[in-house]
Amino acid sequence: MSIFGLHLTQIGSGDFLLDPSRSLNVRDMDRLIEEVTAHLMQVRAVRLYYDLSDLGLIDPLYYSWLDALARAAHIVNVEMICIRMQPTAAFALARFIEGPPAFKTALEIQDWQN
């Protein structure tokens, strides 16, 4: 499934990988979250892996997108795990985040599954 700026791929039974592209506009997060969660419900997803490998920096706006998506996914009974976070993104996130995020993290998909 493709949503402008996002590509959602099934990678296992109930597991999906969400790849954001550089054209992702997180300012339109309400519409994006509606589309992603509707699709996750339709396909009976269990886990959503969000690939952050191309994101060198997480600012407060992008964090609010990740947080809102993770919370919406949780409401439809889907666990969100951010994978491949760059050290620079993790450092930037640590500078302004005040509590635990709504999403889990792992280096790779295999790290979470083991």
Phi, psi and omega in degrees: 000135177240131172241141184310117180096351182224147174230123183249123184233133174283130182240002180179182180291103181085356181257135181227147178248127178251117179252112175279148174256173179294341181275001180297128178250098184286352176292342178260037189296327181299312180295317181298316181296319177302312182294316182295311182293325176299317180292318180300320178293318182299321183265005178057050180292153177246318181228144176236115176266125182252115184277115180256015187298332181266005184254108182277345184213136173248115177262173182303324178294314180293323177298319180297326175296310180299317181296315180295319178296316180297319179293318178295318178299317179300321180297327178264021174066039177238128179273134180251129179236121176275129182240159174060036178290131179289148179303323179295322178292318179296319180296314180298318179298317181296336182288331184237347181289140185247351179208180179295139179288164179284350181248158174268170177226153175204154178293313182220167177302316182299328180295326180283324185285339182274000000 
